[in-house]
Amino acid sequence: MNKIKFLKYLVLGLFLLNVLTITSLLFFEINNNEQNNQRPKPDKIIIEKLNFDGAQQQQYRKLINWHRGRINNFENQIKSNKQLLYFELSNNIVDLKKKDSLINNLCLFQKEIEITHFQHFEDIKKLCKPEQLADFKNLSSELANIFCSKRRKK
C-alpha cells in the first residue's frame, strides 16, 4: 500500500470517527433535553398534590408572582453585593470593614430569601381547604427535595 492510499484511508477513518462522535453527542443532548423536559415544574407539582380547584389555582398564581418578585429582588441584591465583594480583591489592600459588611449583607439577603420561601408556603397552606391539609402536610415533607433538585440546573 502506498502512502497516498494510506492517507486516503486515514482521512476517511478520521472523518467517520468525527461523524460518529458528533452524532453521539447530539443524541446524548437530545435524550438529556427530553429527560429535563419530562420533569414537572414545581407549581404543577403543588397544584397536583394539593388538588387545587380553579379558584385556588388563580390565587396560587398570584402568590407565585409575589414570591418570584421578592426572590428576584434578593437574588439581584446578592449578585450586586458579590460583585462589590469580589471587586475588593482587585485592590492592593482589602478594606476589611467593607468586606465584612458585604458578607453580612449576603447573609441577610439569604435569610430574607428563606423567610420569603417560608412565608410563601404558609400562604399556600392558607389556600388549602380543610380536606387538603393532610395533602399539604405530606407535601411539606417533600419541599426541600422538590426545590433543591431543581435549583442550580439553570
N, C-alpha and C positions, 0 to 999 in steps of 0.2 A: 504494500500500500504506500503510495507516495504521499508527500507532505500535503499537497492540495486536497486530496481525498480525505485525509485525516482531519484537516482543518474544517472541511465542509461538515463532516460528521460531528465534530466537536461543537461547531456553531449551532448545528441543528439540535444537538443534545442540550446545549445550554438554553436555546430558545424554548424547547419543550419543557425544560425544568422551570423556566420563568413562567410559562403559561400555567403549569400545574400549581406553582406557588401562588400566583395571583388568583387563580380560580379557588384554591382552598381558602385564602384569606377572605375573599368575597363571600364564599359560602359560610364561613365562620361568622362573619359580621352580620349576614342576613339572619342566621339562626339566633345570634345573640340579640339582635333587634327584636325578633319575634318573641323571644323569651321576656325581654323587658316590656314589650307592649302587652303581654298577657297579664302582667301583674296589675291588679286593680288599684286605682287611686284611693288614698285614704278616705276621701269624702264618700266615695262609693261604698267602701267597706263599712263605714259608720252608718250610712243610710240603710244598708242591707242588714247589718247586725242588729240595729235598733228598730227595724221595721217602721221607719218614719213614713207617715202619710204625706200627702201633697202639701198641706199647710205647714207641717213640721219641716219638710224639706226646704220650703221657701224661707222660713225663719232661720234654718240652719245655714242656708246660703248667705244670709245677711251676717250671721256670726262669722262665717269664713272670711267674708270681705273685711270685717273689723279686725279679725285676728291677723290676716295676711298683711294688712296695712301697718299694724303695730310691729309685727315681726320684721317686715321690710325696713321700717324706720330704724329699729335697733340694729339690724344687720348692716345698714348703711353707716350708722354711727360707729359700729365696731370696725368696719373696714377703714373708715376715716382715721380712727384712733390708732389702728395698727400701722397705717401709713405714716402717721406722725411719729409713732414709737420707733419704727424701723428706720425712719429718716434720721433719728438721733445717732444711729451708727455711723453716719457719714461725717459727723462732727469729730474733731480731734479729741475733744473731751465731752463725754456724755453727761448731760445735765441730769443728775440723779433724782432731783425733785420732780422734774418734768417726766422722766421715765416712770417713777413710782406713781405719779398722778395719772399718767396714761394707762398704766397697768390696772390701777384701781378703777378707772373708768370702764375698762374692758370687763372687769369683774361685775361692776354694777349693771352694765348693759346685758351681760349674760344672765344675771339674776333677773332682770326685768323680762327677758325672753322667757325664762322658766315660769315666772309669775303669770305672764300673759298666756302661756300654754295651759297652765293650771286653771286660770280663770275661764279660758275657752271651754275646757271640758266641764267645768262647773256649770257654765251656761248651757252646754249641750244637755247636761243632766236635767236642768230645769225645763228643757223642752220635752222631756220624756213624760209619758202618761204613766200612771201607777203600774200598769201591766208591763211597761217597758223597762222598769227599773232593774229587774233581775238581769235583763239583757245588757243593760248599761254596766252593771256590776261585773259581768263576765268580760265585757269589752274593756273595762278599766284595767283588768289584769293583763291584757294584751297590748295596751297602748304603747309601751316602750318598744316592743318588738315591731309593731306596725310602723312607727315613725323612725326608729333608729336604722332599720334596714333600708328605708327609702332615702334617708339623708345621705349626703356625700356621694351620690351616684350622679350628681349633676354634671 
